[in-house]
Amino acid sequence: MSILTWTWIITGLSFTLYIYIAYAARAKSTGDFYAAEQSVPAYMNGMATGADWMSAASFISMAGLISFMGRDGSFYLMGWTGGYVLLAMLFGPYLRKYGKFTIPQFMADRYYSQSIRLLSLLCAIFVSFTYVAGQMRGVGVVFSRFMGVSINMGVIIGMALVFFYATLGGMKGITYTQVAQYCVLIVAYMVPAIFISMNFTGNPIPQLGMGSTITASGAALLNDPGTQGKYMLDVLNGIQKDIGFGAYTNGARPRIDVWFITMSLMIGTAGLPHILIRFFTVPKMRDARSSAGYALICIAILYTTAPSIAVFARTNFVKSINNVKYVDAPSWFKNWEKTKLVAFKDKNGDGIMTIAKGKWDDPKSKNEVKIDQDIMVLANPEIAKLPNWVVGLVGAGGLAAALSTAAGLLLVISAAVSHDLMKGMLKPDMSEKEELVWARVGAGVAVCIAGLFGIYPPGFVAQVVAFAFGLAAASFFPCILMGIFNKKANKEGALAGMFVGIVFVAVYISYFKFINPAVNNKDGWWFGISPEGIGTVGAALNFATMWIVGKFTPEPPQEIQDLVGSLRYPGKLVAPPSGGH
């Protein structure tokens, strides 16, 4: 059967499963909608958290980033996985003991301030919409390539599915749907990686295969008998040098920037609202820490595989088309040309595709091939000539990754509108039934806005990803950490710290990404720190501001200090004040 047929079959079956689960686990109360009545087993919450975290960026883009950046791409692996260690040790158990529904609600109660609640929910909405725009666009791209529909129609189909299980099931439906989506996406990611590792090196473990020697059959796939018996990474280093790049295993970024980016990704991950709310869904404090451990294992399966996919894809990609006549280009190249993610521009009129350093549309560059890094995972099975059902499986996995994260993000937006804005600030006396209606309306409106972002993506979507992590690192992380571990942290310090951190990060990123992108390089950055790593500095400024302002302003009320003390020690939680002051 064709790729299109296989994709429709596998995707149709998986979508049917998602819809059935969402209907069976539909929310009947606000506790169901926001926190699944705190009844999700730790291992299932770990799988759902893994699906919630492994978005289209992780599934589709991360291996592509590593394939282009080489060793420098390792900060994504270290930062994103390290963030879960911080969650398990510093946040998860204590947020679960707190036992409410949302992060803005925790911030309002802990810092006895409705102003902080408003600022927190605005940050949560901004971060969530930043992420969800990319997810919906990713859905459209996958539908367009693998299922023969337009990108816009793909976004609409994805909207309809997310609308159904996000508005009907809330956190309860989303959680159990995400468990199924994790199973789909991890199988879709691992199967082609195992296939390709076996074909190239004879080793069925991709993580080991990228460090193994190439077999005779692998050399035949690369159309280069001279690669037989050589280590995979040595061959790739040679290819990189031949086309004008540095060795794949050497890093080019300054070490200080790698450190700051890694740290920003770690604390940014630990401050992301759609990940933090998952700790409200488990029965006990112990389950919160366990679920973070399970999530780390679930995520590590994909994240440790991504470098091997990057190595295999980069090697195979260049070998299959470099110095090949365009008329003889492999079928996968022709297929992906339709998406405009790859292209050929014959600059010297010889009809031969040449890959070299430089932009493909720059007349001064010898590079004639456009390569979008996002195709590396999706096109990898076709490049490696794997069976059509494997290609279809990867398409279904990409959709599962994008939709699972989109649902989690939309729930954050819905909760921010219904629970924090309407119930917490504008209409505190509303009934549970009214709040549930507002929650579903909020989710529905958020889905529609997200769909519009997917159909009409703003030009800056790719650039503001740095905003999401920088904002989370500079705002939520310091205030939540100080709120849990420092009784003396007060509302004046928290407000000032969040303001300083947010403004600093926003100004720094805006300058280098939007106002003056021409100097967005290591020579123009402050102390060599890139916009992607500036969240670390923003967090440090937030911590410092909170401490300094706290020294010159009144201590928190005794009831707040008692709350913090009971939050970190065994025993009953001291009831927090309702809604702040």
C-alpha positions as CSV (number, residue, x, y, z in Angstrom):
1,M,0.0,0.0,0.0
2,S,1.0,3.6,-0.5
3,I,2.3,6.0,2.1
4,L,-1.0,7.9,1.9
5,T,-3.0,4.8,2.5
6,W,-0.9,3.6,5.4
7,T,-1.0,7.1,7.0
8,W,-4.8,7.3,6.8
9,I,-5.2,3.9,8.3
10,I,-2.8,4.4,11.2
11,T,-3.9,8.0,11.9
12,G,-7.6,7.0,11.6
13,L,-7.2,4.2,14.2
14,S,-5.2,6.4,16.6
15,F,-7.7,9.3,16.3
16,T,-10.6,6.9,16.9
17,L,-8.8,5.7,20.1
18,Y,-8.3,9.3,21.3
19,I,-11.9,10.2,20.8
20,Y,-13.2,7.1,22.6
21,I,-10.9,7.7,25.6
22,A,-11.9,11.4,25.8
23,Y,-15.6,10.4,25.7
24,A,-15.1,7.7,28.3
25,A,-13.1,10.0,30.6
26,R,-15.3,13.1,30.1
27,A,-15.2,15.6,33.0
28,K,-18.3,15.9,35.2
29,S,-16.9,18.5,37.7
30,T,-14.4,21.3,38.0
31,G,-12.1,18.8,39.9
32,D,-12.3,16.5,36.9
33,F,-11.7,19.3,34.4
34,Y,-8.8,21.0,36.2
35,A,-7.0,18.1,38.0
36,A,-8.7,14.8,37.0
37,E,-10.0,14.6,40.6
38,Q,-6.3,14.0,41.7
39,S,-6.8,10.3,40.8
40,V,-4.2,9.6,38.1
41,P,-1.7,6.8,39.0
42,A,1.9,8.0,39.1
43,Y,3.1,5.9,36.1
44,M,0.2,7.1,33.9
45,N,0.8,10.7,34.9
46,G,4.5,10.2,34.0
47,M,3.5,9.0,30.5
48,A,1.0,11.8,30.1
49,T,3.6,14.3,31.2
50,G,6.0,12.9,28.7
51,A,3.4,13.3,25.9
52,D,2.6,16.8,27.2
53,W,6.2,17.8,27.1
54,M,7.3,16.0,23.8
55,S,5.7,18.4,21.4
56,A,6.1,18.8,17.7
57,A,9.3,20.6,18.6
58,S,10.7,17.5,20.4
59,F,9.4,14.9,17.9
60,I,10.0,16.8,14.7
61,S,12.5,19.5,15.3
62,M,15.0,18.4,18.0
63,A,16.8,15.8,15.9
64,G,16.9,18.2,13.0
65,L,18.4,20.9,15.3
66,I,21.1,18.4,16.5
67,S,21.8,17.3,12.9
68,F,22.5,20.8,11.9
69,M,24.3,22.0,15.1
70,G,26.2,18.8,15.9
71,R,27.6,18.8,19.4
72,D,26.2,22.2,20.2
73,G,22.7,20.8,20.0
74,S,23.4,18.8,23.2
75,F,22.2,21.7,25.3
76,Y,18.7,20.9,24.3
77,L,19.0,17.4,25.6
78,M,20.7,18.4,28.9
79,G,18.5,21.4,29.5
80,W,15.1,19.8,28.8
81,T,15.8,16.6,30.6
82,G,17.5,18.3,33.5
83,G,14.4,20.4,34.1
84,Y,12.6,17.3,35.2
85,V,15.1,16.6,37.9
86,L,14.4,20.1,39.3
87,L,10.7,19.4,39.1
88,A,11.0,16.1,40.9
89,M,13.2,17.5,43.7
90,L,12.0,21.1,44.1
91,F,8.4,21.5,43.0
92,G,6.4,18.4,42.3
93,P,5.7,17.1,45.9
94,Y,5.1,20.5,47.4
95,L,2.7,21.7,44.6
96,R,0.8,18.4,45.0
97,K,0.5,18.9,48.8
98,Y,-0.7,22.5,48.2
99,G,-3.5,20.6,46.3
100,K,-5.2,23.3,44.2
101,F,-5.7,23.6,40.5
102,T,-3.4,26.2,38.9
103,I,-0.1,28.0,39.3
104,P,-1.6,31.5,39.3
105,Q,-3.8,30.3,42.2
106,F,-0.7,29.1,44.1
107,M,1.1,32.4,43.4
108,A,-1.9,34.4,44.7
109,D,-2.3,32.4,47.9
110,R,1.4,32.2,48.7
111,Y,2.1,35.9,48.0
112,Y,-1.3,37.1,49.3
113,S,-1.8,39.2,46.2
114,Q,-4.3,39.3,43.4
115,S,-1.9,41.4,41.3
116,I,0.5,38.5,41.2
117,R,-2.4,36.2,40.2
118,L,-3.1,38.5,37.3
119,L,0.5,38.8,36.3
120,S,0.9,35.0,36.5
121,L,-2.1,34.2,34.4
122,L,-1.0,36.7,31.8
123,C,2.4,35.0,31.7
124,A,0.8,31.6,31.5
125,I,-1.4,32.6,28.6
126,F,1.4,34.2,26.7
127,V,3.8,31.2,27.1
128,S,1.0,28.8,26.2
129,F,-0.1,30.6,23.1
130,T,3.6,30.9,22.0
131,Y,3.9,27.1,22.1
132,V,0.5,26.2,20.8
133,A,0.9,28.2,17.6
134,G,3.8,26.0,16.6
135,Q,1.9,22.8,17.5
136,M,-1.0,23.6,15.3
137,R,1.3,24.6,12.4
138,G,3.1,21.3,12.9
139,V,-0.2,19.5,12.6
140,G,-0.9,21.2,9.3
141,V,2.5,20.3,7.9
142,V,2.2,16.6,8.8
143,F,-1.3,16.4,7.3
144,S,-0.1,18.2,4.1
145,R,2.9,15.9,3.5
146,F,1.5,12.5,4.5
147,M,-2.3,12.7,4.1
148,G,-2.7,14.7,0.8
149,V,-4.7,17.6,2.3
150,S,-3.8,21.3,2.5
151,I,-1.9,22.7,5.5
152,N,-5.0,24.8,6.4
153,M,-7.3,21.8,6.2
154,G,-4.9,19.8,8.4
155,V,-5.0,22.6,11.0
156,I,-8.8,22.5,10.9
157,I,-8.9,18.7,11.4
158,G,-6.5,19.0,14.3
159,M,-8.6,21.8,15.8
160,A,-11.7,19.7,15.6
161,L,-10.1,16.8,17.4
162,V,-8.5,18.9,20.2
163,F,-11.7,20.9,20.6
164,F,-13.6,17.6,21.2
165,Y,-11.4,16.1,23.9
166,A,-10.2,19.3,25.5
167,T,-13.6,20.8,26.0
168,L,-15.4,17.5,26.8
169,G,-12.8,15.8,29.0
170,G,-10.7,18.6,30.5
171,M,-7.7,17.4,32.4
172,K,-9.2,14.0,33.0
173,G,-9.9,13.3,29.3
174,I,-6.6,14.9,28.2
175,T,-4.5,12.9,30.7
176,Y,-5.8,9.5,29.5
177,T,-5.7,10.6,25.9
178,Q,-2.1,11.7,26.4
179,V,-1.2,8.3,27.7
180,A,-2.3,6.8,24.4
181,Q,-0.6,9.5,22.4
182,Y,2.7,8.8,24.2
183,C,2.5,5.2,23.2
184,V,1.8,6.2,19.6
185,L,4.6,8.8,19.4
186,I,7.3,6.7,21.1
187,V,6.6,3.7,18.9
188,A,6.6,6.0,15.8
189,Y,10.0,7.5,16.9
190,M,11.7,4.3,17.9
191,V,10.7,1.9,15.1
192,P,12.4,3.8,12.2
193,A,15.5,4.5,14.4
194,I,15.9,0.8,15.1
195,F,15.4,0.0,11.5
196,I,18.0,2.5,10.3
197,S,20.5,1.6,13.0
198,M,20.2,-2.1,11.9
199,N,20.6,-1.2,8.3
200,F,23.7,0.9,8.7
201,T,25.5,-0.8,11.6
202,G,23.8,-4.1,12.4
203,N,23.2,-2.7,15.9
204,P,19.5,-2.7,17.0
205,I,20.1,-0.1,19.7
206,P,20.2,3.4,18.0
207,Q,22.0,5.0,20.9
208,L,24.9,2.5,20.4
209,G,24.5,2.3,16.6
210,M,25.6,5.9,16.0
211,G,28.9,5.0,17.6
212,S,29.3,1.7,15.7
213,T,31.1,0.8,12.5
214,I,29.2,0.7,9.2
215,T,28.5,-2.7,7.7
216,A,28.7,-3.8,4.1
217,S,25.0,-3.3,3.7
218,G,25.2,0.1,5.3
219,A,28.0,1.2,2.9
220,A,25.8,0.0,0.0
221,L,22.9,2.2,1.3
222,L,25.3,5.2,1.3
223,N,26.6,4.2,-2.2
224,D,30.1,4.4,-0.9
225,P,32.0,1.1,-0.4
226,G,34.8,3.0,1.2
227,T,32.7,3.7,4.4
228,Q,32.6,0.0,5.3
229,G,34.3,-0.7,8.6
230,K,34.5,3.0,9.5
231,Y,32.8,4.5,12.5
232,M,29.6,6.3,11.7
233,L,30.7,9.5,13.4
234,D,34.0,9.5,11.6
235,V,32.2,9.2,8.3
236,L,29.9,12.1,9.1
237,N,32.8,14.2,10.2
238,G,34.5,13.6,6.9
239,I,31.3,14.5,5.0
240,Q,31.0,17.7,7.0
241,K,34.5,18.7,6.1
242,D,34.0,17.9,2.5
243,I,31.1,20.3,2.1
244,G,32.8,23.1,4.0
245,F,31.5,22.7,7.6
246,G,33.4,22.0,10.8
247,A,33.6,18.5,12.2
248,Y,30.2,17.3,13.5
249,T,31.6,16.3,16.9
250,N,33.2,19.7,17.5
251,G,31.3,22.6,19.0
252,A,31.3,26.1,17.7
253,R,29.4,28.0,20.4
254,P,31.2,29.7,23.3
255,R,31.1,27.5,26.4
256,I,29.6,30.3,28.5
257,D,26.7,30.5,26.1
258,V,26.2,26.7,26.1
259,W,26.1,26.8,29.9
260,F,23.6,29.7,30.1
261,I,21.3,28.1,27.4
262,T,21.3,24.8,29.2
263,M,20.5,26.4,32.6
264,S,17.8,28.6,31.0
265,L,16.2,25.5,29.4
266,M,16.4,23.7,32.8
267,I,14.7,26.3,34.9
268,G,12.5,27.3,32.0
269,T,11.2,23.8,31.8
270,A,10.7,23.7,35.6
271,G,8.6,26.9,35.3
272,L,6.3,26.0,32.4
273,P,2.7,26.1,33.5
274,H,1.4,23.2,31.4
275,I,4.0,20.9,33.0
276,L,3.6,22.2,36.6
277,I,-0.2,21.6,36.6
278,R,0.4,17.8,36.0
279,F,1.5,17.5,39.6
280,F,-2.0,18.5,40.8
281,T,-3.5,15.3,39.2
282,V,-1.9,12.5,41.4
283,P,-3.3,11.2,44.7
284,K,-0.4,11.8,47.0
285,M,2.8,13.8,47.5
286,R,4.9,10.7,46.9
287,D,3.2,10.1,43.6
288,A,4.1,13.6,42.4
289,R,7.8,12.8,42.8
290,S,7.4,9.3,41.3
291,S,5.5,10.7,38.3
292,A,8.4,13.1,37.6
293,G,10.7,10.1,37.7
294,Y,8.5,8.2,35.3
295,A,8.2,11.2,33.0
296,L,12.0,11.5,32.9
297,I,12.3,7.8,31.9
298,C,9.6,8.3,29.2
299,I,11.2,11.4,27.9
300,A,14.8,9.9,28.0
301,I,13.7,7.1,25.6
302,L,13.1,9.7,22.9
303,Y,15.8,12.2,23.9
304,T,18.6,9.7,23.9
305,T,17.5,8.4,20.5
306,A,17.4,11.9,18.9
307,P,21.2,12.2,18.5
308,S,21.4,8.9,16.7
309,I,18.5,9.9,14.3
310,A,20.3,13.2,13.7
311,V,23.6,11.3,12.8
312,F,21.8,8.8,10.5
313,A,19.6,11.4,8.8
314,R,22.5,13.9,8.3
315,T,24.7,11.3,6.8
316,N,22.1,9.7,4.6
317,F,20.6,13.1,3.5
318,V,23.9,14.5,2.2
319,K,25.1,11.2,0.7
320,S,21.8,10.6,-1.2
321,I,21.7,14.0,-3.0
322,N,25.1,15.7,-2.9
323,N,26.6,15.8,-6.4
324,V,23.6,14.0,-7.9
325,K,21.9,15.2,-11.1
326,Y,18.6,16.9,-10.3
327,V,16.8,14.7,-12.9
328,D,18.1,11.6,-11.0
329,A,17.1,13.0,-7.6
330,P,15.6,10.3,-5.3
331,S,11.8,10.1,-5.0
332,W,11.8,11.4,-1.4
333,F,13.4,14.7,-2.6
334,K,10.7,15.2,-5.2
335,N,8.0,14.4,-2.6
336,W,9.2,16.9,-0.1
337,E,9.8,19.6,-2.7
338,K,6.0,19.9,-2.8
339,T,6.1,21.2,0.8
340,K,8.8,23.7,0.0
341,L,10.9,22.5,2.9
342,V,13.5,21.3,0.4
343,A,14.4,22.9,-2.9
344,F,17.1,23.1,-5.6
345,K,18.5,26.2,-7.3
346,D,20.9,25.5,-10.1
347,K,23.4,28.3,-9.8
348,N,26.0,27.2,-12.3
349,G,23.7,25.5,-14.8
350,D,25.2,22.0,-14.6
351,G,22.1,20.4,-13.3
352,I,24.0,18.8,-10.4
353,M,22.8,19.4,-6.8
354,T,25.6,20.7,-4.6
355,I,25.5,21.0,-0.9
356,A,27.9,23.5,0.6
357,K,28.2,26.0,3.4
358,G,26.1,29.1,3.0
359,K,22.4,30.0,2.2
360,W,21.0,28.3,-0.8
361,D,19.4,31.6,-2.1
362,D,22.6,33.6,-1.7
363,P,24.2,34.1,-5.1
364,K,27.6,34.2,-3.6
365,S,27.3,30.8,-1.9
366,K,28.0,27.6,-3.7
367,N,25.2,25.9,-1.8
368,E,22.3,24.9,-4.2
369,V,20.1,22.9,-1.9
370,K,17.6,24.3,0.6
371,I,17.3,22.0,3.7
372,D,14.7,22.7,6.3
373,Q,15.9,21.1,9.6
374,D,12.3,20.0,10.4
375,I,12.3,17.4,7.7
376,M,15.0,15.3,9.3
377,V,12.7,13.1,11.4
378,L,9.7,13.1,9.0
379,A,11.7,12.4,5.9
380,N,14.2,10.1,7.5
381,P,12.3,6.8,6.8
382,E,11.9,7.7,3.1
383,I,15.5,8.7,2.8
384,A,16.5,5.3,4.3
385,K,14.0,3.5,2.0
386,L,12.1,2.0,4.8
387,P,8.6,0.3,4.2
388,N,5.7,2.6,3.6
389,W,4.0,1.6,6.8
390,V,6.9,3.0,8.8
391,V,6.6,6.3,7.0
392,G,2.9,6.4,7.8
393,L,3.6,5.5,11.4
394,V,6.0,8.5,11.7
395,G,3.3,10.8,10.4
396,A,0.8,9.5,13.0
397,G,3.5,10.0,15.7
398,G,4.1,13.6,14.7
399,L,0.4,14.3,15.0
400,A,0.2,12.6,18.4
401,A,3.2,14.7,19.7
402,A,1.7,18.0,18.4
403,L,-1.9,17.3,19.6
404,S,-0.9,16.1,23.0
405,T,1.0,19.2,23.8
406,A,-1.6,21.5,22.2
407,A,-4.3,20.0,24.5
408,G,-2.2,20.5,27.6
409,L,-1.4,24.1,26.7
410,L,-5.1,24.9,25.9
411,L,-6.1,23.5,29.3
412,V,-3.7,26.0,30.9
413,I,-5.4,28.9,29.0
414,S,-8.8,27.6,29.8
415,A,-8.0,27.3,33.5
416,A,-6.4,30.8,33.5
417,V,-9.7,32.3,32.1
418,S,-12.2,30.3,34.1
419,H,-10.6,29.5,37.4
420,D,-8.1,32.4,37.9
421,L,-9.8,35.3,36.0
422,M,-13.6,34.6,36.3
423,K,-13.8,32.6,39.6
424,G,-10.7,34.0,41.3
425,M,-11.1,37.7,40.4
426,L,-14.2,38.8,38.6
427,K,-17.0,36.6,39.9
428,P,-15.9,34.7,43.1
429,D,-19.5,33.6,43.9
430,M,-20.1,31.7,40.7
431,S,-21.3,28.1,41.0
432,E,-19.3,25.1,40.0
433,K,-21.6,24.5,37.1
434,E,-21.0,28.0,35.8
435,E,-17.3,27.7,36.3
436,L,-17.3,24.4,34.2
437,V,-19.2,26.2,31.5
438,W,-16.6,29.0,31.5
439,A,-13.8,26.4,31.4
440,R,-15.3,24.8,28.3
441,V,-16.0,28.1,26.6
442,G,-12.4,29.2,27.4
443,A,-11.0,26.0,26.0
444,G,-13.2,26.3,22.8
445,V,-12.1,30.0,22.2
446,A,-8.5,29.1,22.8
447,V,-8.7,26.2,20.3
448,C,-10.1,28.6,17.7
449,I,-7.4,31.2,18.3
450,A,-4.7,28.5,18.2
451,G,-6.1,27.3,14.9
452,L,-5.9,30.8,13.4
453,F,-2.3,30.9,14.5
454,G,-1.8,27.7,12.6
455,I,-3.5,28.8,9.5
456,Y,-2.1,32.4,9.6
457,P,1.2,31.9,11.5
458,P,2.7,35.2,12.6
459,G,6.1,35.6,11.1
460,F,7.7,35.7,14.6
461,V,6.5,32.4,15.8
462,A,9.8,30.6,15.4
463,Q,11.6,33.5,17.0
464,V,9.5,33.8,20.2
465,V,10.3,30.3,21.3
466,A,13.1,32.0,23.2
467,F,10.5,34.2,24.9
468,A,8.6,31.2,26.2
469,F,11.6,29.6,28.1
470,G,13.1,33.0,29.0
471,L,9.8,34.2,30.4
472,A,9.2,31.0,32.4
473,A,12.7,31.0,33.7
474,A,12.7,34.7,34.7
475,S,9.2,34.7,36.2
476,F,7.7,31.5,37.5
477,F,10.8,29.5,38.6
478,P,12.3,32.0,41.1
479,C,8.9,32.9,42.6
480,I,7.7,29.3,43.0
481,L,11.1,28.2,44.4
482,M,11.3,31.1,46.9
483,G,7.6,30.6,47.7
484,I,8.2,27.0,48.8
485,F,11.6,27.3,50.5
486,N,11.7,30.8,52.0
487,K,9.1,31.8,54.6
488,K,10.2,35.5,54.4
489,A,9.6,35.9,50.7
490,N,6.9,38.5,50.5
491,K,4.5,39.9,47.8
492,E,6.5,43.1,47.3
493,G,9.6,41.2,46.5
494,A,7.8,38.7,44.3
495,L,6.1,41.5,42.3
496,A,9.3,43.4,41.9
497,G,11.3,40.3,41.0
498,M,8.9,39.1,38.4
499,F,8.7,42.6,36.9
500,V,12.5,43.0,36.7
501,G,13.0,39.5,35.3
502,I,10.3,39.7,32.7
503,V,11.3,43.2,31.5
504,F,15.0,42.4,31.3
505,V,14.4,39.2,29.3
506,A,11.8,40.8,27.1
507,V,14.0,43.8,26.2
508,Y,17.1,41.6,25.6
509,I,15.3,39.1,23.3
510,S,13.3,41.8,21.5
511,Y,16.5,43.8,20.7
512,F,18.4,40.9,19.3
513,K,15.4,39.1,17.6
514,F,13.3,41.9,16.3
515,I,14.8,45.4,16.7
516,N,18.4,44.8,15.6
517,P,18.7,41.1,14.4
518,A,21.8,42.0,12.4
519,V,23.9,42.0,15.6
520,N,22.4,38.7,16.9
521,N,25.7,37.0,17.1
522,K,28.4,36.3,19.8
523,D,30.1,39.6,19.1
524,G,27.0,41.6,19.8
525,W,25.6,39.6,22.8
526,W,26.1,40.9,26.3
527,F,29.1,38.9,27.7
528,G,28.6,36.4,24.9
529,I,25.2,35.2,26.2
530,S,22.6,34.6,23.4
531,P,18.9,35.4,23.6
532,E,18.2,31.7,24.1
533,G,20.3,31.7,27.3
534,I,19.3,35.1,28.8
535,G,16.6,33.6,30.9
536,T,19.3,32.4,33.3
537,V,20.3,36.0,33.9
538,G,16.7,37.1,34.2
539,A,16.1,34.4,36.8
540,A,19.2,35.6,38.8
541,L,17.9,39.2,38.7
542,N,14.5,38.0,39.9
543,F,16.1,36.2,42.8
544,A,18.3,39.1,43.7
545,T,15.4,41.6,43.5
546,M,13.2,39.4,45.6
547,W,15.8,39.2,48.3
548,I,16.7,42.9,48.3
549,V,13.2,44.2,48.3
550,G,12.2,41.7,50.9
551,K,14.8,43.2,53.3
552,F,13.2,46.6,53.1
553,T,9.5,45.7,53.1
554,P,7.2,44.0,55.7
555,E,7.5,40.2,56.3
556,P,4.6,38.1,55.1
557,P,1.7,37.6,57.5
558,Q,2.2,34.8,60.1
559,E,-0.5,32.7,58.4
560,I,1.5,32.7,55.2
561,Q,4.7,31.7,57.0
562,D,2.8,28.9,58.7
563,L,1.5,27.8,55.2
564,V,5.1,27.6,53.9
565,G,6.3,25.7,56.9
566,S,3.5,23.1,56.6
567,L,4.1,22.8,52.9
568,R,7.6,21.4,53.3
569,Y,7.2,19.2,56.3
570,P,5.1,16.1,57.0
571,G,1.7,16.7,58.5
572,K,-1.5,18.6,57.6
573,L,-1.3,21.6,55.3
574,V,-2.2,24.9,57.0
575,A,-5.1,26.3,55.1
576,P,-4.0,29.3,52.9
577,P,-6.1,32.5,52.8
578,S,-8.6,32.5,50.0
579,G,-7.6,34.5,46.9
580,G,-4.9,36.8,48.4
581,H,-5.4,40.3,49.5
